[in-house]
Amino acid sequence: MKAKTYTSNFLILLLTAVMVSVSAQRINAQGDSTKKNAERLIGTWTLDYDKSIAQAEPNSKMHYDSLKQERKDRIRTSFSGRKITFHKTGGYMLEIKEGVSSKGTWKLLDDQITLVIQLDHDRQYKQQIEVISTSTMTLNLGGDQKTERLFRKWHLQKQKN
């Protein structure tokens, strides 16, 4: 009877040790993921206008396709070449066009996908990172269906530093 109790206790102890070990590895992996996403963000990203338009939501795409070419050209001029820079120190800059920019700070929340942008003029935005690699990122700008936005997702290419 004692041998059976010792065996049961040993198995419970072993199982507990395995579970603790797996949990610790999982927590470490999440920490690594956090670090990797934050590290991947650092640098300057350029909006891929053509890809963002091509992959716009159906209603937005239909609206865009219905516009006159002159309006489409103005939109392209307005959005093409936009750059977002994420500084390692937490600084943020959106370059709208040469000489026109918005500055602030950024932070990545614990969920590793929510990006909080705090602009210097007290406006705050929460955006979702849908995909990020060392060279590409898809950023969901958010907003509800009532928000007028040509495209909610920006497809970005990382510039070489």
C-alpha positions in Angstrom: 0.0 0.0 0.0 2.9 2.4 0.9 4.6 1.7 -2.5 1.4 2.6 -4.3 1.0 5.8 -2.3 4.7 6.7 -3.0 4.2 6.0 -6.7 1.0 8.1 -6.8 2.8 10.9 -5.0 5.8 10.6 -7.2 3.6 10.8 -10.4 1.7 13.8 -9.1 5.0 15.5 -8.2 6.4 14.7 -11.6 3.3 15.8 -13.4 3.3 19.1 -11.4 7.0 19.7 -12.3 6.3 19.1 -16.0 3.4 21.5 -15.9 5.4 24.2 -14.2 8.2 23.8 -16.7 5.8 24.0 -19.7 4.2 27.1 -18.1 7.5 28.8 -17.6 8.5 28.1 -21.2 5.2 29.5 -22.4 5.7 32.7 -20.4 9.2 33.0 -21.7 8.0 32.5 -25.3 5.4 35.3 -24.8 8.1 37.6 -23.4 10.2 36.8 -26.4 7.3 37.5 -28.8 6.7 40.9 -27.1 10.3 41.8 -27.4 10.4 40.6 -31.1 7.3 42.6 -32.1 8.7 45.7 -30.4 12.1 45.2 -32.0 10.5 44.6 -35.4 8.6 47.9 -35.1 11.7 50.0 -34.7 12.6 51.8 -37.8 10.9 53.6 -40.7 8.0 52.1 -42.6 6.6 53.4 -45.9 3.0 53.0 -46.9 2.5 50.6 -49.9 -0.4 52.6 -51.4 -1.1 50.2 -54.3 -1.4 47.2 -52.0 -3.5 49.1 -49.4 -5.9 50.1 -52.1 -6.0 46.7 -53.7 -6.8 45.0 -50.4 -9.2 47.6 -49.1 -12.5 46.4 -47.7 -15.1 45.8 -50.4 -17.3 48.9 -49.6 -14.2 51.1 -49.6 -12.9 49.6 -52.8 -16.2 50.0 -54.5 -16.3 53.7 -53.4 -12.8 54.2 -54.6 -13.5 52.6 -57.9 -16.5 54.9 -58.4 -14.4 58.1 -58.0 -13.3 60.2 -61.0 -9.6 59.8 -62.0 -8.8 63.3 -60.9 -10.0 62.5 -57.3 -8.1 59.2 -57.4 -4.9 61.1 -58.4 -5.3 63.5 -55.5 -5.8 60.7 -53.0 -2.7 58.9 -54.4 -0.7 62.1 -54.1 -1.9 62.6 -50.5 -1.1 59.1 -49.4 1.9 57.9 -51.5 5.2 58.1 -49.7 3.7 58.4 -46.2 6.2 57.2 -43.6 5.9 56.1 -40.0 9.0 56.0 -37.8 9.1 54.1 -34.5 12.1 55.1 -32.5 13.6 52.7 -29.9 13.1 55.4 -27.2 9.3 55.4 -27.8 9.2 58.3 -30.1 6.8 58.3 -33.1 6.6 60.3 -36.3 4.1 60.1 -39.2 5.5 62.0 -42.2 2.4 62.9 -44.3 4.4 64.7 -47.0 7.7 66.4 -47.0 7.7 69.0 -44.3 4.3 67.9 -42.8 4.4 65.4 -39.9 2.7 64.4 -36.7 4.9 63.5 -33.7 4.3 61.7 -30.5 5.0 58.5 -28.7 4.2 54.8 -29.1 3.9 51.7 -27.0 2.9 48.1 -27.6 0.4 46.7 -25.1 0.8 43.4 -23.4 -1.4 41.6 -26.0 1.5 42.2 -28.4 -0.8 43.5 -31.2 -2.3 46.7 -29.9 -0.2 49.7 -30.7 -1.1 52.9 -28.8 0.0 56.1 -30.5 -0.1 59.3 -28.4 0.3 62.4 -30.5 1.8 65.5 -29.1 -1.4 67.4 -29.5 -3.2 65.1 -27.0 -4.8 62.8 -29.5 -4.5 59.0 -28.9 -5.0 56.2 -31.4 -5.2 52.5 -30.8 -4.2 50.4 -33.8 -3.8 46.6 -34.3 -0.8 45.0 -35.8 -2.2 42.2 -38.0 1.0 41.0 -39.5 4.6 42.0 -38.8 7.9 40.7 -40.1 11.3 42.2 -40.5 10.3 43.8 -43.8 6.4 44.1 -43.9 3.6 45.1 -41.6 -0.2 45.3 -41.9 -1.6 47.9 -39.5 -5.3 48.0 -38.9 -6.1 51.7 -38.1 -9.3 50.8 -36.4 -12.5 52.8 -36.2 -16.0 51.6 -36.5 -18.1 51.3 -39.7 -19.3 54.9 -39.2 -15.8 56.2 -39.4 -15.2 57.5 -42.9 -11.9 56.0 -44.0 -10.8 55.0 -47.5 -8.8 52.1 -46.1 -8.6 50.8 -42.6 -5.5 48.7 -43.2 -2.2 50.1 -44.2 0.3 47.8 -45.8 3.8 49.0 -45.0 7.3 48.2 -46.2 10.2 48.6 -43.9 13.0 50.9 -45.2 16.5 49.7 -45.0 18.3 51.5 -42.2 
